[in-house]
Amino acid sequence: MNAIKNLLVMMVVVFSVLVGCEQAVSEERPVKMSAVAGNEYIGLWDVSFLDVEYDAENDVSIFRYSVSSVSERGKDLSHWVLELCDEAVVVGAKVNGEPYPIGSDPIHVDPTTQMLGFKFDDGQPLGSSWEYEIVLAGHLDIVDGQFSLKAGSNQNELSVSYGSVQAPSCEPVVNEEKYSISGVVFMDVNGNGLFDAGEFPIPGVQILLNGSPAALSGIDGSYLIDDLVAGSYEVVSYPAGGAPELQAIVPYLIPVLPESVQVVLGPSKSGVDFAYRLDYGDVLLSGEGRTIGFWKHQLSVIISGKGKAQVSKAQIDAMIGQINGFFLPDPFAIGSYKQAFEILSNSSPVPVDLLKKQLLAAEFNKFYGLGLDSPLLMEVILKYAESMVYLGSFSGEELLSMKDVLDAMNNLGH
């Protein structure tokens, strides 16, 4: 009678394994697979693969299993082993949602079942169904694997059983899908963290990816880092390592947004922006400029036809065209010599009017070939001042501070 029982049990085991193998062959990637293993002593236990989850932020794969007693016969489960490659790295485990200790040597050969893998040595009682979780480093797929069971305290061969189940792969997943990180580096004049109309990009800023140079911001301030696999990356804006000509303004850049951002890819991420303000009150000025009075005189000669000018009418015409096309249409859209003269002659004590007077004189200097020794620093200061007028969200103190910088620029060498 016992022989017949043993034969029936073995037929169930063989049939279950054959069904599992047929599933693995018929599907390109089996979603789930389980196997029943046992004998008269150990009873029948079902080990089922539930699912796998890849946590890209932490770069770990979480495999989940259920182990269920499907027979009233046999002994309590002493332990079970999930087959793993010896190069796998176990970083955590759980049983029924509770942390399970992984020990100092998580992957080893179980002396009872002689299987290399991770052993859940938790003593699961007969008639129960428990859930198990194992966390492995890296992005791992599933492959057809093995498990082993040990029941009771008896060390004879009847206390050990084996079966097939989906297990972690030995090699990490090669993700063919590629992703990108993109954003813009800009001068955030109003300091709100947004690239608003009236503000301007900063080209030539170096972008680091995990500490290595990966891109430079372009003429429009944008950058793109592509051909990246899923995972977590540190993106850093590093102006000091950027284009050589950018270095003239680097000491005066104040970050508005964090200069280091952690980005998790899968999908691609856009809008990873970096914003700076200009510490214009502390810039070191050197060069040569002409005062408001000088440019008023040049315009007065052209308008009245009296006196002697140092700058010809043709030069003034060309300069007005360059000023009108320099950056923003506001504050300057000069349509006549008289209009330019009136801006320079405005006696209003309003801070924005005082700023506009010095700004127009500074732009005349720029296009006459005078001004700061660093053309880039001068260009950035002038654009910044135009943005302040355009945005109109600055205190009188801030406007007058920029006015003083432009006044000093226009009086260099005098």
C-alpha positions in Angstrom: 0.0 0.0 0.0 2.8 2.4 0.9 4.5 1.6 -2.3 1.4 2.6 -4.3 1.2 5.9 -2.3 4.8 6.7 -3.0 4.3 6.0 -6.7 1.3 8.4 -6.9 3.2 11.1 -5.1 6.1 10.8 -7.5 3.8 10.9 -10.5 2.4 14.3 -9.2 5.9 15.7 -8.8 7.0 14.6 -12.2 3.8 15.9 -13.9 4.2 19.3 -12.1 7.8 19.6 -13.2 7.0 18.6 -16.8 4.1 21.2 -16.9 6.5 23.9 -15.6 9.1 23.0 -18.2 6.5 23.1 -21.0 5.5 26.6 -19.9 9.1 27.8 -20.0 9.5 26.5 -23.5 6.2 27.8 -24.9 6.6 31.4 -23.6 9.4 33.8 -24.5 9.6 34.9 -20.9 7.4 33.0 -18.4 5.5 35.3 -16.0 5.0 32.8 -13.2 6.0 29.3 -12.5 5.7 27.0 -9.5 6.4 23.4 -8.5 5.2 21.0 -5.9 7.9 19.1 -4.1 7.7 16.5 -1.3 7.3 12.9 -0.2 5.6 11.0 2.6 7.9 12.4 5.2 8.1 16.0 4.0 4.6 16.2 2.7 3.7 18.4 -0.3 4.9 22.0 -0.4 4.2 24.4 -3.3 6.9 27.0 -4.0 5.6 29.7 -6.3 7.3 32.7 -7.9 5.0 35.8 -7.5 6.8 38.7 -9.2 10.0 40.7 -9.5 10.3 44.5 -9.2 13.3 46.6 -10.3 13.9 49.6 -8.0 15.9 51.9 -10.3 16.6 54.5 -7.6 18.4 52.0 -5.4 19.5 49.7 -8.3 18.1 46.5 -6.7 15.8 43.7 -7.9 13.1 42.5 -5.5 12.0 38.9 -6.0 8.9 37.6 -4.2 7.8 34.0 -3.6 5.1 32.1 -1.7 5.6 28.8 0.0 2.5 26.9 0.9 1.7 23.6 2.5 -0.7 21.7 0.3 -1.0 18.5 2.3 -1.9 17.7 5.9 0.8 15.0 5.8 4.5 15.4 6.6 6.4 17.6 9.0 6.9 21.3 9.6 9.3 22.9 7.1 12.7 23.4 8.7 14.0 25.6 5.9 14.1 26.1 2.1 16.8 27.3 -0.3 16.4 29.4 -3.4 19.1 28.6 -5.9 21.4 31.6 -6.7 24.7 32.2 -8.5 27.6 32.7 -6.2 28.2 36.1 -7.7 24.8 37.4 -6.7 24.7 40.1 -4.0 21.9 39.8 -1.4 21.1 43.1 0.2 17.9 42.2 2.1 15.1 39.7 2.7 11.7 39.6 4.3 9.3 36.9 5.5 5.6 37.9 5.6 6.6 41.5 5.3 9.0 41.4 8.2 12.8 41.9 7.8 14.7 38.6 7.7 18.5 38.5 8.7 20.7 37.8 5.7 23.9 37.1 7.8 27.5 37.7 6.8 27.6 34.9 4.2 24.1 35.0 2.5 25.0 32.8 -0.4 26.5 29.4 0.5 25.9 25.7 0.0 23.3 24.4 2.4 24.9 21.4 4.1 21.5 19.6 4.3 20.3 19.9 0.7 23.7 20.6 -1.0 22.1 23.5 -2.9 24.0 26.8 -3.5 21.7 29.7 -2.7 20.0 31.7 0.0 18.4 29.8 2.9 15.2 30.9 4.6 15.7 29.0 7.9 12.5 30.1 9.6 10.6 26.9 10.5 7.3 27.3 8.6 4.6 25.1 10.1 2.6 22.5 8.2 -0.7 23.8 6.8 0.6 27.4 6.4 1.2 29.7 3.4 3.9 32.4 3.8 5.4 35.0 1.5 9.1 35.5 1.1 11.1 38.4 -0.4 14.7 38.5 -1.4 16.5 41.7 -2.6 19.5 41.5 -4.9 21.8 44.2 -6.2 21.5 45.2 -9.8 18.8 44.8 -12.5 18.2 41.1 -12.7 15.8 39.1 -14.8 14.1 35.7 -14.1 15.3 32.3 -15.4 14.3 28.7 -14.8 15.9 27.7 -11.5 15.6 25.3 -8.5 14.7 25.2 -4.9 15.2 22.7 -2.1 13.2 21.9 1.0 14.1 20.4 4.3 11.4 19.2 6.8 11.6 18.1 10.4 14.8 17.2 12.3 15.4 13.9 10.6 18.5 13.9 8.4 17.6 11.0 6.2 16.9 11.4 2.5 13.1 11.5 3.0 13.4 14.8 4.8 14.8 16.6 1.7 13.0 17.5 -1.6 13.6 19.6 -4.7 11.6 21.4 -7.3 11.7 23.9 -10.2 10.8 27.6 -9.9 11.8 30.9 -11.6 14.9 32.3 -9.9 17.1 35.4 -10.3 19.4 35.5 -13.4 23.1 35.3 -13.0 23.8 38.2 -15.4 22.2 41.7 -15.1 19.6 42.8 -17.6 21.0 44.5 -20.7 18.4 47.3 -21.1 18.3 48.2 -24.8 16.1 51.1 -24.1 18.1 54.3 -23.7 17.1 57.5 -21.9 18.2 61.2 -21.7 18.5 64.1 -19.3 18.0 67.6 -20.5 17.5 71.1 -19.2 18.6 74.7 -19.5 21.1 76.9 -17.7 19.9 80.5 -17.4 20.3 83.8 -15.6 17.4 83.9 -13.2 17.2 87.7 -12.8 14.1 87.7 -10.6 15.3 84.6 -8.6 12.0 82.6 -8.9 13.6 79.5 -10.3 11.8 79.8 -13.6 13.1 80.7 -17.1 10.9 83.7 -17.6 10.5 85.9 -20.7 13.0 88.7 -20.4 15.7 86.5 -18.8 18.6 85.0 -20.8 20.6 81.7 -21.1 24.1 81.0 -20.0 26.1 79.2 -22.6 29.3 77.2 -22.0 28.4 75.8 -18.5 29.8 72.4 -18.0 27.4 69.7 -16.9 28.8 66.7 -14.9 27.2 63.3 -14.8 28.2 61.2 -11.8 31.2 63.4 -11.5 32.4 63.3 -15.1 32.0 66.0 -17.8 29.0 65.1 -20.0 27.9 68.3 -21.8 28.2 72.0 -22.2 25.2 74.3 -22.3 24.6 75.7 -25.8 24.0 79.2 -27.1 20.4 78.9 -25.9 21.5 77.5 -22.5 20.2 74.0 -23.2 22.1 70.8 -22.7 21.3 67.2 -23.5 22.9 64.0 -22.1 21.5 61.0 -24.0 22.2 57.3 -24.5 21.7 56.5 -20.8 20.3 53.3 -19.3 17.8 53.2 -16.5 19.2 54.1 -13.2 20.0 56.9 -10.8 22.4 59.7 -11.8 23.8 62.8 -10.1 23.7 65.8 -12.5 25.9 68.8 -11.5 26.1 72.3 -13.0 29.8 73.3 -12.9 30.4 76.8 -14.5 34.1 76.8 -13.3 34.8 73.9 -15.5 33.0 75.3 -18.5 34.1 77.4 -21.6 37.2 79.6 -21.0 35.4 82.8 -21.9 32.8 82.0 -19.2 35.3 82.3 -16.4 35.0 86.1 -16.4 31.6 85.9 -14.8 32.0 82.7 -12.7 33.0 84.6 -9.6 29.8 86.6 -9.7 27.3 83.7 -10.3 25.0 82.9 -7.3 23.0 79.7 -7.7 19.2 80.0 -7.3 18.4 76.3 -7.9 20.6 73.5 -6.5 23.7 72.9 -8.5 23.5 69.1 -7.9 20.4 67.1 -8.7 19.7 63.4 -8.3 17.8 62.1 -11.4 16.2 58.6 -11.7 15.9 57.5 -15.4 13.2 55.4 -16.9 11.6 57.4 -18.5 13.8 60.3 -19.8 13.8 63.5 -17.7 13.6 67.0 -19.1 13.4 70.3 -17.2 16.5 69.5 -15.1 17.4 73.2 -15.0 20.1 75.2 -13.3 19.6 78.9 -12.5 21.9 81.7 -11.4 21.7 85.3 -10.3 24.5 87.9 -10.9 26.2 89.4 -7.9 26.6 92.7 -9.8 27.3 94.8 -6.8 30.7 93.2 -6.3 32.0 93.0 -9.9 35.6 94.3 -10.4 35.5 96.9 -13.2 38.4 97.7 -15.5 38.4 99.3 -18.9 37.4 102.6 -20.4 34.0 104.3 -20.9 32.4 107.6 -21.8 29.9 109.5 -19.7 26.2 110.3 -20.2 27.4 113.9 -20.9 29.7 112.8 -23.7 26.8 110.9 -25.5 24.4 113.7 -25.0 26.8 116.1 -26.7 27.2 113.8 -29.7 23.4 113.6 -30.2 23.0 117.3 -29.6 25.4 118.2 -32.4 23.5 115.9 -34.8 20.1 117.3 -33.8 21.0 121.0 -33.9 23.7 120.9 -36.5 25.8 123.1 -34.3 29.1 122.3 -32.6 31.7 119.6 -33.2 31.1 115.9 -32.6 33.7 113.2 -32.1 31.4 110.5 -33.3 29.9 110.8 -36.8 26.2 110.7 -37.7 26.8 107.4 -39.6 28.4 105.9 -36.5 25.5 107.0 -34.3 23.0 105.6 -36.8 24.8 102.2 -36.8 25.1 102.2 -33.0 21.3 103.0 -32.5 20.5 100.0 -34.8 22.8 97.8 -32.7 21.3 99.0 -29.4 17.8 98.3 -30.7 18.7 94.8 -31.7 21.0 94.0 -28.7 18.6 92.1 -26.4 15.1 93.2 -25.4 12.9 95.7 -27.2 12.2 97.2 -23.9 13.8 99.4 -22.4 15.0 100.7 -25.8 13.3 100.9 -29.1 14.9 104.1 -30.2 13.2 105.7 -33.3 15.0 109.1 -33.4 18.1 111.0 -32.2 15.7 113.1 -30.1 14.3 110.1 -28.3 17.8 108.9 -27.4 18.7 112.4 -26.2 15.6 112.6 -24.0 16.4 109.3 -22.3 19.9 110.5 -21.5 18.5 113.9 -20.3 15.7 112.7 -18.2 15.8 114.5 -14.8 13.3 112.1 -13.1 14.4 110.9 -9.7 12.5 107.6 -10.2 15.1 104.7 -9.8 14.1 103.0 -13.1 14.6 106.2 -15.1 18.0 106.8 -13.5 18.9 103.2 -14.4 17.8 103.6 -18.0 20.0 106.7 -18.5 23.2 104.9 -17.4 22.2 101.8 -19.3 21.7 103.6 -22.6 25.1 105.4 -22.2 26.7 102.0 -21.4 25.3 100.5 -24.6 26.5 103.4 -26.6 30.0 102.7 -25.1 29.7 99.0 -26.0 28.9 99.5 -29.6 31.5 102.3 -29.9 34.1 99.7 -28.8 34.6 101.0 -25.2 33.7 99.6 -21.8 35.0 96.7 -19.7 38.1 94.8 -20.5 35.9 91.6 -20.4 33.4 91.9 -23.3 31.4 88.9 -21.8 31.2 90.5 -18.3 30.0 93.7 -19.9 27.4 91.9 -22.1 26.0 90.0 -19.1 25.7 93.2 -17.0 23.9 95.0 -19.7 21.5 92.2 -20.4 20.9 91.8 -16.6 20.1 95.5 -16.4 17.7 95.3 -19.3 16.0 92.3 -17.7 15.5 94.3 -14.5 13.8 97.0 -16.4 11.7 94.6 -18.4 10.6 92.4 -15.5 9.7 95.4 -13.3 9.8 93.5 -10.0 12.7 95.1 -8.3 13.0 97.5 -5.4 14.3 101.0 -5.8 17.4 100.0 -3.9 18.1 97.1 -6.3 17.6 99.4 -9.3 19.9 102.1 -7.9 22.5 99.5 -7.1 22.6 98.4 -10.8 22.6 102.1 -11.8 25.7 102.7 -9.7 27.5 99.8 -11.4 26.7 101.2 -14.9 27.7 104.7 -13.7 31.1 103.4 -12.7 31.5 101.6 -16.0 30.7 104.8 -18.0 33.2 106.8 -15.9 36.1 104.3 -16.3 39.3 106.2 -17.3 37.9 109.6 -16.3 
